[in-house]
Amino acid sequence: MANTILTNAREAKQDEFYTQYYDIEREVEAYLDYNPDVFRGKTVLLPCDDPEWSNFTRYFAQNFERLGLKKLISTSYAIERKQERYGVQLSLFETEFETKSPKYDKRKSRFHGKIFVLDRDENSDRRIDIDDLKWDYLKGDGDFRSKEVTRLRDEADIIVTNPPFSLFREFFAWVVDTGKRFVMIANKNCVTYKEIFPYIRKNVIWSGRREWAGGMWFETKYSGNVDKVVNGVDMKNVPAIWISNIDHGRRHQPLELMTMADNLKYSKHKDLREKRAYVRYDNYRAIEIPFTDAIPSDYNGVMGVPITFLDKHCLEQFEIVGATESEGKGFSAGLWYEESGVSQPLINGNRVYKRIFIRKKQ
């Protein structure tokens, strides 16, 4: 029954973006390819997840035994605490065969979050899967900052979610400061936040497996906020990425590079072929690399590369030494000239878009 509930509910919900099942499956499978036991014996928490509508819950519940999970916990946020509301709609877990569940509580339905737990065979069919999910109301509204949800975080081994972007900095700190392993969706520009980048530079967190190009497509029920319709489903494209501290094979695949001379002669990028040499910044001792595939194999100094380099970064090939921060706040790690009075690298007096600064490992 739970499988049907989750499938039907995705079509009824009206106030959330939904991560596609395929995107979750493809990302998680990359970690399994690198380490088949990465989830074995672990408790996984899916906070801020609206479990009854979520593909995160569907994926981990359907694959509970294959992943070797110990326990799955998923929580949702109270309807009355959400910024966008379209009237009160009972979740399909609060109804049973078109009548209210014995657990249904009118006030709690509006002001309390919900918790879903999967850890045993509840229906005696000799397997643990999505039909064994148990649900109840949380004591509070389901805010991840509450003591109630924080205790669930402390119980978990791995946290997986698509957190609210507006609270991303706070949510990130809530997760990373515990040392828990995690996989989460974020805005691309988060990698240059002063709260995030130091963890990337120190190799504490990194880009997930999915390529950054093209962003990510999410199902949406926001009227007037649709980029395309696929098989009757409204879709929205968002500049989103995965970030994680769980290892995957892409991090150890070196980029194939050409020499400086060959890039200037054979690059597929016309504006690079038209140059006689790589450009240096006015205010920083580094060369500008406008495209990741133009990183030269024979240069050992510091290079400024697009932030999209991070989805191709090979741990054994390059060292990350700095970055321009977002919102015009300058370079991280003290790498820019304070006396220049600018917050971005300059070329011929013109500001260059956000850059990650790298150096080849010797």
NORZI-V200009 format. One record per residue. N is the residue number from 1. RES is the residue in three letters. SS is DSSP state (@ for helix, = for strand, . for the rest). PSI is psi in whole degrees, -180 to 180 (none if undefined). D_LAST is the distance of its C-alpha to the last C-alpha in Angstrom with 2 decimals. Layout:
# NORZI-V200009
n->{N:N}
res->{RES:RES}
ss->{SS:SS}
psi->{PSI:PSI}
d_last->{D_LAST:D_LAST}
This chain:
# NORZI-V200009
n->{1:2:3:4:5:6:7:8:9:10:11:12:13:14:15:16:17:18:19:20:21:22:23:24:25:26:27:28:29:30:31:32:33:34:35:36:37:38:39:40:41:42:43:44:45:46:47:48:49:50:51:52:53:54:55:56:57:58:59:60:61:62:63:64:65:66:67:68:69:70:71:72:73:74:75:76:77:78:79:80:81:82:83:84:85:86:87:88:89:90:91:92:93:94:95:96:97:98:99:100:101:102:103:104:105:106:107:108:109:110:111:112:113:114:115:116:117:118:119:120:121:122:123:124:125:126:127:128:129:130:131:132:133:134:135:136:137:138:139:140:141:142:143:144:145:146:147:148:149:150:151:152:153:154:155:156:157:158:159:160:161:162:163:164:165:166:167:168:169:170:171:172:173:174:175:176:177:178:179:180:181:182:183:184:185:186:187:188:189:190:191:192:193:194:195:196:197:198:199:200:201:202:203:204:205:206:207:208:209:210:211:212:213:214:215:216:217:218:219:220:221:222:223:224:225:226:227:228:229:230:231:232:233:234:235:236:237:238:239:240:241:242:243:244:245:246:247:248:249:250:251:252:253:254:255:256:257:258:259:260:261:262:263:264:265:266:267:268:269:270:271:272:273:274:275:276:277:278:279:280:281:282:283:284:285:286:287:288:289:290:291:292:293:294:295:296:297:298:299:300:301:302:303:304:305:306:307:308:309:310:311:312:313:314:315:316:317:318:319:320:321:322:323:324:325:326:327:328:329:330:331:332:333:334:335:336:337:338:339:340:341:342:343:344:345:346:347:348:349:350:351:352:353:354:355:356:357:358:359:360:361:362}
res->{MET:ALA:ASN:THR:ILE:LEU:THR:ASN:ALA:ARG:GLU:ALA:LYS:GLN:ASP:GLU:PHE:TYR:THR:GLN:TYR:TYR:ASP:ILE:GLU:ARG:GLU:VAL:GLU:ALA:TYR:LEU:ASP:TYR:ASN:PRO:ASP:VAL:PHE:ARG:GLY:LYS:THR:VAL:LEU:LEU:PRO:CYS:ASP:ASP:PRO:GLU:TRP:SER:ASN:PHE:THR:ARG:TYR:PHE:ALA:GLN:ASN:PHE:GLU:ARG:LEU:GLY:LEU:LYS:LYS:LEU:ILE:SER:THR:SER:TYR:ALA:ILE:GLU:ARG:LYS:GLN:GLU:ARG:TYR:GLY:VAL:GLN:LEU:SER:LEU:PHE:GLU:THR:GLU:PHE:GLU:THR:LYS:SER:PRO:LYS:TYR:ASP:LYS:ARG:LYS:SER:ARG:PHE:HIS:GLY:LYS:ILE:PHE:VAL:LEU:ASP:ARG:ASP:GLU:ASN:SER:ASP:ARG:ARG:ILE:ASP:ILE:ASP:ASP:LEU:LYS:TRP:ASP:TYR:LEU:LYS:GLY:ASP:GLY:ASP:PHE:ARG:SER:LYS:GLU:VAL:THR:ARG:LEU:ARG:ASP:GLU:ALA:ASP:ILE:ILE:VAL:THR:ASN:PRO:PRO:PHE:SER:LEU:PHE:ARG:GLU:PHE:PHE:ALA:TRP:VAL:VAL:ASP:THR:GLY:LYS:ARG:PHE:VAL:MET:ILE:ALA:ASN:LYS:ASN:CYS:VAL:THR:TYR:LYS:GLU:ILE:PHE:PRO:TYR:ILE:ARG:LYS:ASN:VAL:ILE:TRP:SER:GLY:ARG:ARG:GLU:TRP:ALA:GLY:GLY:MET:TRP:PHE:GLU:THR:LYS:TYR:SER:GLY:ASN:VAL:ASP:LYS:VAL:VAL:ASN:GLY:VAL:ASP:MET:LYS:ASN:VAL:PRO:ALA:ILE:TRP:ILE:SER:ASN:ILE:ASP:HIS:GLY:ARG:ARG:HIS:GLN:PRO:LEU:GLU:LEU:MET:THR:MET:ALA:ASP:ASN:LEU:LYS:TYR:SER:LYS:HIS:LYS:ASP:LEU:ARG:GLU:LYS:ARG:ALA:TYR:VAL:ARG:TYR:ASP:ASN:TYR:ARG:ALA:ILE:GLU:ILE:PRO:PHE:THR:ASP:ALA:ILE:PRO:SER:ASP:TYR:ASN:GLY:VAL:MET:GLY:VAL:PRO:ILE:THR:PHE:LEU:ASP:LYS:HIS:CYS:LEU:GLU:GLN:PHE:GLU:ILE:VAL:GLY:ALA:THR:GLU:SER:GLU:GLY:LYS:GLY:PHE:SER:ALA:GLY:LEU:TRP:TYR:GLU:GLU:SER:GLY:VAL:SER:GLN:PRO:LEU:ILE:ASN:GLY:ASN:ARG:VAL:TYR:LYS:ARG:ILE:PHE:ILE:ARG:LYS:LYS:GLN}
ss->{.:@:@:@:@:@:@:@:@:@:@:@:.:.:.:.:=:=:=:.:@:@:@:@:@:@:@:@:@:@:@:@:@:@:.:.:.:.:.:.:.:.:=:=:=:=:.:.:.:.:@:@:@:.:@:@:@:@:@:@:@:@:.:@:@:@:@:.:.:.:=:=:=:=:=:.:.:.:@:@:@:.:.:.:.:.:.:.:.:.:.:.:.:.:=:=:.:.:=:=:.:.:.:.:.:@:@:@:@:@:@:.:.:=:=:=:=:=:.:.:.:.:.:.:.:.:.:.:.:@:@:@:.:=:=:=:=:.:.:.:.:.:.:.:.:.:@:@:@:@:@:@:@:@:@:.:.:=:=:=:=:.:.:.:@:@:@:@:@:@:@:@:@:@:@:@:.:.:.:.:=:=:=:=:=:=:=:@:@:@:@:@:.:.:.:.:@:@:@:@:@:.:.:.:.:=:=:.:.:.:.:.:.:.:.:=:=:=:=:=:.:.:.:.:.:.:.:=:=:=:.:.:=:=:=:=:=:=:.:=:=:=:=:=:.:.:.:.:@:@:@:@:.:.:.:.:.:=:.:@:@:@:@:@:@:@:.:.:.:@:@:@:@:.:.:.:.:.:.:=:.:.:.:.:.:.:=:=:=:.:.:@:@:@:.:=:.:.:.:.:.:.:=:=:=:=:@:@:@:@:@:.:.:.:.:.:.:=:=:=:=:=:=:=:.:@:@:@:.:.:=:@:@:@:.:.:.:@:@:@:.:.:.:.:.:=:=:.:.:=:=:.:.:.:=:=:=:=:=:=:.:.}
psi->{-39:-37:-43:-41:-49:-38:-47:-36:-32:-27:-17:-26:147:3:26:158:146:126:134:144:-42:-42:-40:-47:-46:-40:-49:-37:-28:-37:-36:-36:-37:-38:97:-18:15:-31:-4:129:14:152:123:130:133:85:159:36:-13:68:-37:-14:0:137:-24:-49:-43:-47:-52:-31:-44:-28:20:-51:-39:-38:-19:29:149:-42:145:128:132:137:156:166:144:143:-45:-10:-4:147:-35:125:144:47:167:126:119:137:154:-10:-16:-3:149:115:49:13:163:140:150:-23:-11:133:121:-46:-44:-33:-30:-38:-3:145:180:157:137:135:137:117:-2:167:102:-26:12:36:12:25:156:117:-165:-26:-4:7:136:144:158:170:144:161:-30:-161:-3:5:132:-21:-8:156:-34:-50:-32:-36:-37:-39:-44:-28:-30:156:-35:137:129:128:171:88:162:125:-33:-22:21:-46:-45:-41:-42:-46:-38:-32:-54:-30:-13:-16:7:153:148:160:123:159:142:164:144:-40:-9:-24:-17:1:142:-23:-18:-45:-41:-32:-34:-46:-36:6:36:-35:166:175:144:-173:-36:139:149:-27:132:-6:-157:147:133:145:141:149:10:115:139:7:52:132:-29:163:124:117:40:2:128:131:144:132:131:139:70:156:171:139:154:168:22:132:151:162:-30:-30:-13:15:108:147:142:124:152:164:167:-48:-43:-37:-44:-23:-39:-2:145:-10:114:-41:-21:-38:-26:-6:153:-19:161:140:141:149:149:-35:15:140:76:160:151:127:99:-18:139:-36:3:9:124:149:-16:27:128:0:-170:140:139:120:158:153:-21:-9:-30:-25:-1:3:122:122:-38:-11:-38:152:132:124:-13:180:154:136:161:167:29:35:8:-173:146:163:23:35:1:162:109:-34:-13:-24:20:157:-2:155:149:145:117:38:-4:138:143:145:168:137:146:136:126:166:141:141:137:none}
d_last->{57.51:54.29:52.51:55.29:55.16:51.47:51.90:54.99:53.72:50.81:53.50:55.58:53.10:53.20:50.82:47.25:44.35:43.54:40.18:40.76:40.93:38.74:35.88:36.11:36.39:33.43:31.13:32.33:32.27:28.50:28.06:30.65:28.94:25.84:28.08:31.79:32.87:31.13:34.60:36.66:38.93:37.73:39.82:38.74:40.00:40.54:41.62:43.18:43.75:47.46:47.51:50.61:49.09:45.48:43.39:41.05:44.03:45.14:41.82:41.31:45.02:45.38:42.37:43.13:43.77:41.06:38.43:40.10:40.61:42.57:43.79:43.48:44.53:44.92:46.45:47.93:48.97:52.68:54.30:55.78:52.45:50.82:50.65:51.95:55.05:57.47:60.20:60.32:59.51:59.74:56.75:57.79:57.15:59.91:62.35:63.66:65.67:66.41:67.58:65.84:63.96:65.64:62.57:63.00:63.56:64.33:62.85:59.80:59.08:58.63:57.19:55.23:52.00:51.96:50.07:49.60:48.79:48.22:48.10:50.99:53.38:56.03:58.17:58.39:57.04:54.69:51.46:49.57:48.93:49.62:53.37:52.94:51.63:53.64:54.00:55.52:55.52:53.23:55.03:53.30:52.05:48.70:46.55:43.16:43.57:46.79:47.12:48.28:45.21:42.90:44.46:43.63:40.01:39.98:41.50:38.94:35.69:34.32:35.30:35.41:37.03:37.34:38.13:40.15:37.88:40.07:39.26:35.64:34.19:36.80:36.44:32.66:33.17:35.99:33.69:30.27:31.71:33.23:30.01:31.68:29.88:30.75:30.70:32.21:32.83:31.98:32.19:29.08:29.11:28.90:25.10:25.52:28.26:27.69:28.90:26.42:23.12:22.09:22.28:19.99:17.36:17.61:17.48:21.15:22.41:21.25:22.89:25.29:25.44:27.76:26.59:27.42:29.15:32.89:33.13:35.34:39.05:41.38:45.07:47.12:50.74:50.56:53.16:52.09:48.38:47.77:45.46:46.78:49.10:48.14:50.99:52.87:50.01:48.97:45.21:43.06:39.54:37.32:33.77:32.71:29.68:28.96:26.80:26.31:24.72:25.50:22.78:23.09:21.53:20.43:17.68:15.93:16.57:13.73:15.07:16.08:15.12:16.86:16.08:17.52:20.54:21.25:21.09:23.52:25.73:25.72:24.82:27.57:27.78:30.39:29.58:26.04:27.53:29.99:27.44:26.49:23.15:21.11:22.96:21.85:23.40:26.35:25.55:21.80:18.88:17.27:18.13:20.30:19.42:22.86:22.09:19.34:19.78:19.13:15.44:14.17:11.61:11.29:10.91:8.11:10.83:12.69:14.71:17.95:18.66:21.89:22.34:22.93:19.20:19.40:21.35:18.56:15.59:13.53:12.43:9.66:8.41:8.84:9.67:13.27:14.21:17.82:20.71:24.12:26.74:29.79:33.21:32.08:30.80:27.75:24.07:22.88:20.98:22.59:20.43:23.33:25.73:28.81:30.98:30.52:32.75:31.22:29.75:27.75:25.50:27.76:27.87:30.97:32.43:32.14:30.43:27.68:27.84:25.70:21.97:18.91:16.09:12.52:9.06:6.25:3.79:0.00}
